[in-house]
Amino acid sequence: MSNKGGARIVVDDDDEHVSPTDLSELLADGTKESHDRAENCSFVKDFLRGRIKRELFKRGTAALYFVYTVMEEEMEKNKDHPHVAPIYFPVELHRSEALARDLEYFYGDDWENQISLSAGTKPYVDRIREVGQKDPVLLVAHSYTRYMGDLSGGQILKKVAQRALKLPSTGEGVNFYQFEGIHSHRGFKQLYRSRMNELDLDMETKLRIVEESNRAFGFNMMVFSELEEIGKSIQEEVQEPGLGHSHAEVMQGGDINKCPYYAAKMAAGGNPTYALQLATTLVRYPPCQVLLAAWVALLAGFTAWYIF
């Protein structure tokens, strides 16, 4: 693994020793409410259930392309900035080229002339451009919020999209989720947090980064809301409605102990009884495995990068 394509970086997989005043810890605590709001977006919930309209997925990919293009341009311009250089990993993290390949798959060779910056995405792009030009330290917030989230839940989200949209198993259309330059997601996230925690920042600046990270979540939710509204006017049928049993069917007359979502949540909280019940439920209801995987992706994508 290399920083700026230079010397190989050795990652220590041992647990990190962190302080409550470390930037990673401040971000974890300071963005919890934003995570909760993001989890409850209808677009996110539908995606994780495999209820994806192909047109919305294409538009979402285009939105990501504009966001990552501007973010990576600004990171490149500021790669020698003392607060950007330590977390600048273009080989390992950059997504714009992968997104371009996905857009070419969906739209064809003329994809650049078929997409445009939407009204819901423009404020996000404008803000990243602004901080890159006027306050580069805040790029730390945007880089961390996007890349660490992508690394955490990306592989499961990729599988959900492939199944729901009937995409090729060879990866076309979901290149965005494949970080070919990273061999250990867990190890890389540890490295990234360590580099971030070592930045020479006073508390005021750290809190500004937390505030900017919450702002980034807000911009993402604006994009989701726009896609939800567009989806209301698209008559296209959902590609893969109802992967497996419905929630009501699994509940079997309202018994919460038969619900895999509830069991998974309780098991994640360390309750061994529900861990056993979760395993039993999955054995009894194999079709629920995809839905549970989506639930895990939701948990991973918005919270797990602080844990692993």
matplotlib code that plots the C-alpha trace (Angstrom):
import matplotlib.pyplot as plt

x = [0.0, 1.4, 0.9, 1.0, 2.2, 5.5, 7.0, 5.2, 3.3, 3.2, -0.1, -0.2, -3.4, -3.3, -6.0, -5.4, -4.8, -7.1, -8.0, -11.5, -9.9, -8.6, -10.3, -11.6, -13.3, -14.7, -16.1, -17.6, -19.4, -20.2, -21.9, -24.1, -27.3, -26.4, -25.9, -29.3, -31.0, -29.2, -30.3, -33.9, -33.8, -36.4, -33.9, -31.3, -33.8, -35.2, -31.7, -30.7, -33.9, -33.0, -35.8, -33.8, -35.0, -32.3, -32.7, -32.3, -29.2, -27.8, -28.6, -27.1, -23.9, -23.8, -24.2, -21.3, -19.2, -19.5, -18.9, -15.8, -14.4, -14.4, -13.2, -10.3, -9.4, -9.3, -7.3, -4.8, -4.5, -3.9, -1.8, 1.1, -1.0, 0.1, -3.4, -4.1, -0.8, -0.9, -4.4, -3.8, -4.0, -4.9, -3.9, -5.9, -8.9, -9.7, -13.2, -13.8, -12.2, -14.1, -17.3, -16.6, -16.3, -19.7, -21.3, -19.9, -21.5, -24.9, -24.9, -22.5, -19.5, -21.3, -22.0, -20.4, -23.0, -25.8, -25.3, -25.4, -24.9, -28.3, -29.8, -29.6, -26.0, -24.7, -24.6, -22.5, -20.0, -19.9, -19.1, -16.2, -14.8, -15.2, -13.4, -10.7, -10.0, -10.5, -10.2, -8.4, -8.3, -12.0, -11.3, -10.4, -14.1, -15.3, -12.6, -13.1, -16.9, -17.0, -14.1, -14.4, -18.1, -17.5, -14.9, -17.1, -20.3, -19.2, -18.9, -22.3, -23.9, -22.2, -23.8, -27.2, -27.0, -25.7, -28.6, -31.3, -30.3, -29.1, -25.7, -22.8, -20.9, -17.7, -18.2, -19.6, -21.7, -20.3, -16.6, -17.2, -17.4, -14.1, -11.0, -8.4, -5.5, -6.5, -5.9, -7.2, -10.0, -9.7, -6.0, -6.3, -9.0, -6.8, -4.0, -6.3, -7.6, -4.1, -2.9, -5.9, -5.4, -1.7, -2.6, -1.5, -4.9, -6.2, -9.5, -11.3, -10.2, -11.2, -14.7, -14.9, -14.0, -16.8, -19.2, -18.2, -18.6, -22.2, -22.7, -21.4, -24.0, -26.6, -25.5, -25.7, -29.3, -30.2, -29.0, -31.1, -34.2, -33.8, -33.6, -36.7, -38.6, -37.4, -38.4, -42.0, -42.3, -40.5, -42.9, -40.1, -40.8, -38.4, -35.9, -36.1, -39.1, -39.2, -36.0, -37.2, -40.1, -41.8, -41.2, -44.7, -44.3, -41.1, -42.7, -45.3, -48.2, -46.2, -43.7, -40.8, -38.5, -38.9, -37.8, -34.2, -33.8, -34.5, -32.5, -29.5, -29.7, -29.9, -27.1, -24.9, -25.5, -23.9, -27.0, -26.0, -29.6, -30.5, -27.2, -28.5, -32.0, -30.6, -28.7, -31.8, -34.0, -31.6, -31.5, -35.3, -35.7, -32.9, -34.4, -34.0, -30.2, -30.1, -32.3, -30.2, -27.0, -28.6, -29.3, -25.7, -24.6, -26.7, -25.1, -21.6, -21.9, -22.9, -21.3, -18.8, -15.9, -15.5, -15.3, -13.2]
y = [0.0, 3.4, 7.0, 9.2, 6.1, 6.2, 3.9, 0.9, 1.4, -1.4, -1.5, -2.6, -4.6, -4.3, -2.3, 1.4, 3.4, 6.3, 9.3, 10.9, 14.0, 12.2, 13.4, 10.0, 9.7, 13.2, 12.4, 9.1, 10.9, 14.1, 12.5, 9.9, 11.9, 12.4, 8.6, 8.0, 10.4, 8.9, 5.4, 6.4, 7.9, 6.1, 5.9, 4.2, 1.8, 0.8, 0.3, -2.0, -4.0, -4.5, -2.2, -0.3, 1.4, 1.1, 4.8, 6.0, 3.9, 5.4, 8.9, 8.2, 7.0, 10.2, 12.2, 10.4, 11.0, 14.7, 14.6, 12.4, 14.3, 17.6, 16.2, 14.4, 17.5, 19.6, 16.9, 16.8, 20.6, 20.5, 17.3, 19.2, 20.9, 19.8, 18.6, 16.9, 15.2, 12.6, 11.3, 11.6, 8.1, 8.5, 5.0, 3.3, 5.6, 7.6, 6.7, 9.0, 6.7, 3.7, 5.8, 6.8, 3.1, 2.5, 5.4, 4.1, 0.7, 2.3, 5.1, 3.9, 5.7, 9.0, 9.0, 12.4, 14.1, 12.2, 13.2, 16.6, 18.0, 17.9, 20.7, 18.4, 17.5, 21.0, 22.4, 19.4, 19.9, 23.7, 23.3, 20.9, 23.3, 26.1, 24.4, 23.2, 26.7, 28.6, 26.2, 23.0, 21.5, 20.8, 18.5, 16.1, 15.9, 15.2, 12.7, 10.8, 10.8, 9.5, 7.1, 5.4, 4.8, 3.4, 1.0, -0.2, -1.3, -1.3, -5.0, -5.8, -2.9, -4.1, -7.5, -6.0, -3.9, -6.8, -9.0, -6.4, -4.9, -8.2, -6.8, -9.0, -10.9, -9.6, -6.2, -4.0, -1.2, -1.5, -0.7, 2.1, -0.4, -2.2, -0.9, -2.9, -1.0, -2.0, -5.6, -5.2, -2.8, -3.1, -2.4, 0.5, 2.1, 1.8, 3.5, 6.3, 7.0, 6.9, 9.4, 11.6, 11.5, 12.6, 15.8, 18.9, 20.4, 22.4, 21.6, 24.4, 23.1, 19.5, 20.6, 22.5, 19.3, 17.5, 20.2, 19.9, 16.1, 16.6, 19.1, 16.5, 14.0, 16.7, 17.1, 13.4, 13.4, 16.2, 13.9, 11.0, 13.3, 14.4, 10.8, 9.9, 12.7, 11.7, 8.1, 9.1, 10.1, 7.0, 4.3, 1.7, -1.3, -2.1, -4.5, -7.0, -6.4, -8.2, -10.2, -13.2, -13.2, -10.0, -8.6, -9.5, -13.1, -13.5, -11.9, -14.7, -13.0, -10.3, -12.3, -10.0, -12.8, -14.2, -11.0, -11.2, -7.5, -7.2, -10.3, -8.9, -5.6, -7.2, -9.6, -6.7, -5.2, -8.3, -10.3, -14.0, -15.1, -13.1, -14.1, -17.7, -16.7, -14.8, -17.9, -20.1, -17.6, -17.6, -21.4, -21.5, -18.6, -18.8, -16.1, -13.6, -13.8, -11.2, -8.9, -9.4, -8.7, -5.4, -4.6, -5.3, -3.1, -0.3, -0.7, -1.1, 1.7, 4.3, 3.1, 0.3, 2.3, 3.6, 0.1, -2.0]
z = [0.0, -0.9, -0.1, -3.3, -5.2, -3.2, -0.6, 0.6, 3.8, 6.4, 8.3, 11.9, 12.4, 16.1, 17.8, 17.9, 21.1, 20.8, 22.9, 23.2, 21.8, 18.7, 15.5, 14.6, 18.0, 17.8, 14.3, 15.6, 18.4, 16.6, 13.5, 15.2, 14.6, 11.0, 10.7, 12.2, 9.7, 6.8, 7.8, 7.7, 4.1, 2.0, -0.9, 1.3, 2.8, -0.7, -2.1, 0.8, 0.3, -3.4, -4.5, -7.0, -10.2, -12.8, -13.9, -10.3, -9.9, -13.1, -11.9, -8.5, -10.1, -12.1, -8.9, -7.3, -10.3, -10.0, -6.3, -6.5, -9.5, -7.7, -4.4, -6.1, -8.1, -4.9, -3.1, -5.9, -5.9, -2.1, -1.9, -0.4, 2.2, 5.7, 6.6, 3.3, 2.4, 5.1, 4.0, 0.3, -1.2, -4.9, -5.9, -3.2, -2.9, -6.0, -7.4, -10.3, -12.9, -11.6, -11.8, -15.3, -16.3, -14.6, -16.5, -19.8, -19.0, -18.3, -21.0, -23.6, -25.2, -25.3, -21.5, -20.8, -23.1, -21.4, -17.8, -16.1, -12.7, -11.0, -8.8, -5.8, -6.3, -7.2, -3.6, -2.6, -5.5, -4.9, -1.2, -1.9, -4.5, -2.0, 0.9, -1.5, -2.6, 0.7, 3.6, 2.6, 6.1, 5.7, 2.8, 5.6, 6.5, 3.0, 2.2, 5.5, 5.3, 1.7, 1.5, 4.9, 4.3, 0.9, 2.3, 5.1, 3.3, -0.3, -0.9, 0.4, -1.5, -4.6, -4.2, -3.6, -6.7, -8.9, -7.8, -7.9, -11.3, -12.8, -13.4, -14.6, -12.0, -13.6, -12.1, -14.9, -13.5, -9.9, -10.4, -7.8, -5.0, -5.9, -4.3, -6.2, -4.6, -1.1, 0.1, 3.7, 4.2, 7.9, 7.9, 5.6, 7.7, 10.7, 8.8, 7.6, 11.1, 12.5, 9.9, 10.5, 14.3, 13.8, 12.0, 13.9, 14.7, 17.6, 19.1, 17.4, 14.0, 14.9, 15.8, 12.5, 10.7, 12.6, 11.7, 8.0, 8.1, 9.3, 6.5, 4.1, 5.4, 4.8, 1.2, 0.7, 2.0, -0.4, -3.3, -1.8, -1.5, -5.1, -6.3, -4.3, -6.0, -9.4, -8.6, -8.1, -11.7, -13.2, -14.2, -14.5, -12.3, -9.5, -10.8, -8.0, -5.8, -2.5, -2.2, -0.1, 2.3, 3.3, 6.8, 7.8, 6.7, 8.7, 11.7, 11.7, 13.4, 15.1, 17.1, 17.3, 18.3, 14.8, 13.1, 11.7, 11.7, 15.4, 16.2, 14.3, 16.1, 19.5, 18.6, 17.5, 20.9, 22.5, 23.5, 23.0, 23.1, 20.0, 18.3, 18.6, 17.5, 14.5, 13.3, 13.8, 11.9, 8.9, 8.8, 8.8, 6.3, 3.8, 1.5, 4.4, 4.0, 1.3, 3.3, 6.4, 4.3, 3.3, 6.9, 7.8, 5.0, 6.4, 9.8, 8.3, 5.8, 8.4, 11.6, 11.3, 10.0, 13.5, 14.9, 12.5]

ax = plt.figure().add_subplot(projection="3d")
ax.plot(x, y, z, "-o")
ax.set_aspect("equal")
plt.show()
